[in-house]
């Protein structure tokens, strides 16, 4: 019956009406829920898997809870787990390829996506389901781990934040997923990469955990194993995961740099001489590798971190390798463009990298600087637009905070440095500035503006540049030529002059004359410039010309704000009066606001790289937006100020300047005084140190002098008494002898003390001998006990006694050393006494006493040496005991292991017997049922056979009971 049912489900054609898909799925769900046999449940889940794609909604609605229950209860069967996981994956995942094949329109595709999200929410309704899935990933079985990885990836795609939250709080959740990278089966490892890509999206906490789980080392190893840039899709997945881990994550970036992983990126960019025939996968891989380098040195990172990475890239040779690709032939255009962008950010703001880039030459004949070759591409209108933008960005980054480079570029325009036999950067910029291509005009103007950015010296130097416009006419300055092009463009504006050229020139002029009064004077010196600007601002033009009007207002405002009033006709007051009469202050401020209100202004202000959808939208430069933001407010204030306010402000400025000069003087004075005070403090500290050293020396010398005085007085007293004893009367001699008697009595007392100490040592030595005998007996007993598998507590007591004995031996050694010291002191004092002249028999007796003392001390020394030998022997015995104890312990461990194995085997045998008994009981029950049915049908059954069967059954039960009792007795 069961086989007929599944034959109908799996494609058979039984008689009768066919059930619908929903009915079939309902029956299968009932079978999964109610079947007691594992095989029946497995077959039902397999059938649900086969129907899960065609009847996705029905299976997801009716079977999800049953499938989750299968995952919880049938953990022992990997096959049913695999079927359940595959079924859940089919109803949750939005398979794009199948959607494209099966769905007829976008509505159907959207409906399928909504189903995936719906079933994902249902699965995530209980967060324990994700924890259960993480636990299943620990299973090594391929049919469990692989569908588990795919299911978790689908859940992350549909509800990333929610799944990330559960995994983040799950113990060892991320670590379990990281173990997938170490799986020897490439399918699981590769899908594990896809899983980690989804897991690390937009979650800095998980990114940090993954990074500190040694992800960088593993991913770089996989990239190397797969062939680096020549590898396949696996390398691409690894690179995408690395980008996820590092992008906008300063902690991981620092960890990547400190781990010396930047150095491991250098071999990726080694290209050969023959660069033809790059595969699409290699182009993709190398593009991602370049993107990874840019992530580490992105301008949005902190300046300190970016600078450190730039330094590492130069030191390991990565920058040199990128420059090699930059100058190589046969490199695809998109890789060349991305390489230029990468080099740009590696050198941006780094003086040493910028200097190296300036020294790079292209492999041409004669060699040309790489900057010149790149600028040739930028001003060439036949080059791709994205390539020209990349070259402009590279030039901007080369000049960013690089006054040395700015000076070198401007110097190529000066008359004294122009070389007629070679093409310079300045010549290319001038050629692009005045070419017929508006994009070249804009790029050259912006590039030249960056050569002047925040560099007053180069702004003044550029005023010296003279251009020959045509034969027979005198040369004109570069500043004048720019204004001439602007005015000519205005005259032909009605015939379609391009706004892009005029915007570029106005940005160049604004950058040039800002914060440079000399340049403002040169600009105002041309009588046509101011009328041109006022005419542009006052006209009512269309939307396209509003930006030009705003930039003209900005340029005129700069002429007012940075005006030093050196030209009588164009002082600040006269320019403001001109604005008020011809334009109106409110109208002027309104036109000035056109710049910041332009839609492309905010886009350019976001990041330094010039990225534009089309050449027509290339209007604003990032650094220029900073200048506008800085000047707009001050220009507005300057225009609204009256002459009286200007005078007051000038007076305040002069007062402030005077005050500032006074403050500067006082600061310098205070700085000098601080320096002097610091020097004096250092001198005082040095003198104090010297004084302390001298005081210590004086104290030591005083103590030494006092000691010498005491010794001298003692010697003087002894010598005086001895001399008096030789020359004085008998009574005085007796007095001297009395002094000697006192000293000898002290020596005798000390000798008696030594005798007592010697007797005490003999007593302690006897105690030690008895203790050694006790230890030896205990060691023998411990060895016997260890061989029998017992004796832990006795060994502990033995070790304690050995430790106490060791401490006593150390104390005896200290006493011996003290006795030796006292012996030397007694010998010294005895020699001092013996050196004095003796005039009586008592001095000879003292000499005998001293000699006896020396002999006793020698005996004491001999005794001490004997004690040391016994201690050494005791240590050797202790070491032997420890070896015996270790061998006994290992023997016990081996026996315990064998006992455990035997117990396991007994348990397994018992289990097998239980299974056999169960099978026999089932068989007997079936036989009885069959006999009963035969009796019911009228068949006769031999009663002897029934009794024999019954007797056999009971006999087997008795045998089983006897076997169980025997096993228990054996245990």
Buried (B, 14 or more C-beta within 10 A) or exposed (E): EEEEBBEBBEEEEEEEEEEEBBEBBBBBBEBBBEBEEEEBBBBBBBBBBBBBBEBBBBBBBBBBBBBBEBBEEBBEBBBBBBBBBBBBBBBBBBBEEEBEEEBEEEEEBEEBBEBBBBBBEBBBEEBEBBBBBBBBBEBEEBBBBBBBBBBBBBBBBBBBEBBBBBBBEBEEBBEBBBBBBEBEEEEBBBBBBBBBBBBBBEBBEBBBBBBEBBBBEBBBBBBBEBEBBEBBEBBBBBBBBBBBBBBBBEEBBBBBBEBEBBBBBBEBBEBEEEBEEBEEBBBBBBBBBBBBBBBBBBBEBEEEBBBBBBBBBBEBEBBBBBBBBBBBEEBBEBBBBBBBBBBBBBBBBBBEBBBBBBEBBBEEEEEBBBBBBBBBBBBBBEBEBBBBBBBBBBBBBBBBBBBEBBBBBBBBBBEEEBEEEEBBBBBBBBBBBBBEBBBBBBBBBBBBBBBBBBBEEBBBBBBEBBBEEEEEEEEBBBBBBBBBBBBEBBEEBEEEBBBBBBBBBBBBBBBBBBBBBBBBBBBBBBEEBBEBBBBBBBEEEEEEBBBBBBBBBBBBBBBBBBBEEEBEEBBBBBBBEBBBEBBBEEBBBBBBBBBBEBEBBEBBBEEBBBBBEEBEEBBBBBBBBEBBEEBBEEBBEBBEBEEEEBEEBEEEEEEEEEEEEEEEEEEEEEEEEEEEEEEEEEEEEEEEEEEEEEEEEEEEEEEEEEEEEEEEEEEEEBEEBBEBBEEEEEEBBEBBBEBBEEBBEEBEEBBEEBEEBBEEBEEBBEEBEEBBEEBEEBBEEBBEBBBEEEBEEBBEEBBEBBEEBBEBBEEBBEBBEEBBEBBEEBBEBBEEBEEBEBEBEEBEEBBEBBEEBBEBBEEBBEBBEEBBEBBEEBBEBBEEBBEBBEEBBEBBEEEEEEEEEEEEEBEEEEEEBEEEEEEBEEEBEEEBEEBEEEEEEEEEEEEEEEEEBEEEBEEBEEEBEEEEEEBEEEE
